[in-house]
Amino acid sequence: MSAVNPHDVARVHKAIRAFFSRGLVKAELFMPWSAQQLRGELFARCEVLEEQADTDGALFRVRGTPEDIEDLRARIGQGQGTA
């Protein structure tokens, strides 16, 4: 492999992403505006794939460890479940 060859760099990048994505799950978390103090923690602990806001709060599609997602769910007050 060579860092000069863009194809090789892309292969290494893909392998690194795959390695660090092992064990991660996708989920949806709804965070009401009253729980926005957890927003920074959500971004620090999960990869935010999408965010949609409305008058009640924000819906996040995220990827993270099951433990981080369930901890955030409990702190937001949503119970269990991943998508």
Secondary structure, DSSP 8 states (H G I E B T S, - for coil): --TTSHHHHHHHHHHHHHHHHTT-EEEEEEEEGGGGGGHHHHHHHSEEEEEEE-SSEEEEEEEE-HHHHHHHHHHHT--S---
